[in-house]
Amino acid sequence: MDKAEQGRIDPVRRILTSLLSSVFLLAILLCANSCSLEKMALKKVAGMLSSSSSGTVFTGDNDPELVGDALPFALKLYESLLASIPKHDGLRLSTGSLYVMYANAFIQTPADMTPRHEVEAKEALLHRAKNLYFRGRDILLVALERKNPALRDQLKARKYKDAVAPFGPKDIPFLYWAAVGWVGAFAADPFDMKQLTALPEAGALMERVVELDPDYGQGAIDVFYILYYGSLPDYMGGDLGKARTHFEKALATVAEGDTSPLLAMATTVCVKEQKSDEFRALLEKILKVDTDKYPDNRLINTLNQRKARWLLENIDDYFLTIEEKPGARTKEGFP
């Protein structure tokens, strides 16, 4: 067996080993006669599934289709366990954040790359993405509401400081992923005025993350704000200047080889400012990244490269004029 084939099989083995181990432990539950034994076994499975090593089985893979096909089973497994041990914070975080990631990478991204004339297929995918974003957000909000039962009411009443004051450093991942899921749902349906007016509630959660740990996630906060300020209309707080500031900060702080800031900048600020030359340069930079050189980001970079290629092939859909060379505008029908 050559190295290329081995490299493709190894990720499959890791995923199967993780899932089969979980299924094996769950089978033990069927034979358990004691509630305490059952709880012990459930917590053992939950601990394994919510460990950082379990996450890298997915994020380090080089086959998006393989991961995309495996995740629905994993999600329902996580959710089934969570129903039995709802106060297991590690499992709740893994379940909620995984729903948000799945909605983004495997539902909304394919929707964005669906041809415009396939309207029904595109809308169906976006509707599904919105639903899954909210599912992930709500799973995460349950953990936050244990600390502040009035959280949602205070957010709706715009009492943002009161709403987030009870949360400390241990709550950062829940705040972060709940905010990402919330904004993701809006991105999937930007014409939902109810969600548009609720976006400051998501912003309040992320602002608390910034207060507690401005460097959380090696630039993850800055990537969020590139999308947040770059996507919102001006009257709702959109600010392309702030988005650019966060882009520069993200480039200085993200893990080496992470292409997320480049894609976020290209698809928001560059499109809004109609800077096709910068748009193309950022996407071409994504395509130059060696995905195998950064194994922890292999999956996200593979997905980002796939989308970058599609965006470059469909650049005419995003710009009124395309700058092939400095000072030259060549798209037919425009000077």
N, C-alpha and C positions, 0 to 999 in steps of 0.2 A: 504493500500500500504506500503510495507516494505521500509527500508532506502536504500537498494541497488537499488531497482526499481526506487525510487524517485531520487537517484543520477544519474541514467541514463537518466531519462526524463528531469530533469532540464536543462542540456546543450542544449537539443533539443529545449526546450521552449525559451531559451535565443536567439538562432540563429534565430528561426522563428519570434520571437518578433522584433529583429533587422531588418530582411529582410522585414517583413510585414509592419513595420513602414515606411521603405524606399519606398516600393511600394505605400503605402497610400499617402505619400507626393508627389510622382511622379504623381499619379492620379490627384492630385490637379492642377498640371501644365496643364492638358488637359482642365481644366475649367478656367484657368487664362486668363483674357482679357488684362492684362497689362504686358509689358516686365519687368517692375520693380518688379512686383509680381512674375513673373516667375523666375527672377534672385534670389530673396529673398528665394523662395522655394528651388531652386537648391542649394543655398549655405547652407541652413538649413540641407538638406539631406547630402551634402558633409561634413559638419562639424560633423554630427553625425557619418557618416561612417569612418571618419578619426580620431575619438577620440580614446584615449587609451583604454577606456572601450569596444569599439567595437572589438579591437584586442584580448582582453582577452577572449571574447566569443569563439574564435577559439583556442588560445594557452592553455587555461585551460581545454579543453575538454579531455575526456578519451576514445573517440571512433574515431580513425583515419578515418575509412570508412565514418562516418557521415560527418566529416569535409571535407574530400576529395570530397564527392559527392556534398556538398553545395558550395564549393569554385568556381567552374566554373561559376555558376549563379552570385555569388557575384562579381567575376572579371569582367564579362561583364556589370553588373550594374554599377560598378565603372567606367569602360571605357566609357560607354554611358554618364554618368554624366560629365566625364572629357572632352568629346568632346564639351559639351555645356559651360563649364567654365574651359577652359584650363589653366588659370592662378591661379587656386586654388591650392596652393602649398601643403596643407595638403592632399587633395584628390590625387594629383599626386604622392606624397610620398607613400601613402597607396596602390595605384594601382600598382606602379612599384615594390615596395618591396614585395607585395603579389604575384605577378607573379614569382618573384625570389624564394620565399619560396615554392610556389606550385610546381614549376619545380623541386626543390630539394627533397621535402618530398614525393610528390605523383607521380612523373614521373621518376626522375633519381634513387631514392632509389629502387622502384620496378624493374627498369631495372637492377640495380646491383644485385638484388636477383633472376633474371630470370635465369634458368638453361642454361648452356653454349651451350647445343645442340639446344636450341630454338633461333638460331642465328637471324632469321628475326624479331621475336618478340622483342628481346633485342635491335637490331639496330633501330627498329621503335620507341621504347620508348626513346632511347637516342637522336635520331634525334629530336623528339618532345621536349624533355627537353632542348636541345640546342636552339631551336627556341624560347621557352618561356623565357629562361634566357635572350636572346638578346632582346626580347620584353620588358621585365621589365627594363633592362638596358637602352634601348633607351628612354623609358618613363621618366626615371629619368634624363637622360642627357639633355632632353629638358629644364628642370628647371635650370640646370647648365649653359646651353648655353645662357640663358637669361642674365646672368651676364657676360659671356665671349663667345661671338659668334664665336670666333676663337678657341674654346677649342679643337675640334677634329683635326683640321689642325695642331695646335701646338703640340698635343700629337703625331700625326703621324710623325711630324718633329723632335720628341724627344726634344722639348723645354719644358720640364716638369715643370720647375720652373715658366716659363711665363704662362703656361697653368693653373696651380692651384693657382697662386698668388692672383687672385681676390676673392677667396672664403674664407668666414669667418665662425664663429661658427654656424650660422644658416644653413649653407650648409652641415654640417657634415653628417646628415642622408642620404642626396642625394649622397654624395661622397662615403660613406660606402656601400650603397646598390648597387650603380652602379658598384663598384669594385667587390662586391660579385657576382653579376650577370655575369659580364665579365669573372671572373675566373671559375664560374660554367659552363659557356658555353664551356670553354676549357676542363674542367673535363669530360664533356659529350662526347667530341670528341677530345681526346689528339693527334690524328694523323692529325689534321688540322694545317698544318704548318703556315698558314697565321695568325691564332689566337695565335699560340705559340709565334711567333715573336712580336705580339701585346700585350702580357701580361705585359711588362713593363709599358704600358699605364695605365692598371688597377692598377698596383703597385704604380704609381705616385698619383693616386686618394687616395689610402689608406695611403700613406705616408703623404699626406696633412691632413688627419684625425688625424694621430699620432701627427703631429705638433700642431694642434689646440686643441686636447683633447686626450692625450695618454691613459686615463682611460675610454674612451667612451664605453658604452654598457656593463660595468661590465665584461671585459675580452673578449668581442666579437672580438676585434682587434687581440688579441693573438690567438684565435681559427682560425681566418682567416689565420694568418701567419703560424700556424702549418700546415695547408693544403697547403698553398702557397709554403713554403720552403720545405715541406715534399714531395710534388708531382712533382715539377719541376725538370728536369734534371740538372745536375751540370753546364753544359755550359750555361744554361739560368738563373742561379742564385739560383738553388736549394741548400739547405744547411741543412743537418740533424742536425747539431749542433745548428743552429739558431732555428730550429723547436723545439728542445728539450728545449731550453731556453724559448721560448714562451709557451711551455706546462707548465713549472714550474710557469711562471707568471700567466697563465690562472687559474691554480689550486688555486692560492692565491687571485684571484680577481673575478672569476665568481660567480654568485648568487649561494647560497647554494642549492645543489641538482641538478645543471645543469650538465648533463653527456656529453655535447658536446665535451669538451676537450679530454675526455677519448676515445671517438669513433674516433675523428680526429687523435689522436696519434696512436691508434692501426692500423688504415687503411692506414696510410702513413709511418711513421718512422719505426714502428715495422715490417711491411712487407718489406720495403726496406732493413732494416738491418737484416732481417730473424731471428728475435727474437720471436719465437713462444711462449715461456714461458711468456714474458711480454705482448704479444698480448692477450693471454688467460686471464692473470690476470686482465688486463684493462677491458676486456669484461665482466668478471665475476663480477667485481666491479659495472659495469653498471646495471647488473641484480639484484644486491642486493638493489638498490635504491627503496624506497617506493614512487611510483609515486603520491599517494594521499597526502603524507606529503608535497609536493611542488606543490601546485595547479597551480601556474603561469607557471610552466614548465611541466605540466602534459602531454600535447600532444607530445612535443619533446622527453621527456623521454620515453613515451610509444613507439614512433617510434624507438628511439635508442635501446630500449630493444629488440624490434622485430628484428632489424638488427643484434644486438649482438648475439642473439640466432642462427640466420641463419649463421653468420660468424663462430661461434663455430662448428656448424654442418658441415660446408664446409671448415674447416681449412686446409685440405690437398691441396686445390686448391691454397693456398697462400704461402706454405712453402715446401722447398725440404726435410727438416727433421723436425719432430715434437718431441719436448722435453716433454715427459710425466713426467719425474722426473729430477732433476739436474744431468747433465752428461749423461743422457740416451737418445739415439736417436732410435726411434722405427719404423719410417715409412718404410714399406717394400721396398726393393730395394736399400737402402742407408745404409752405415755403421753406 
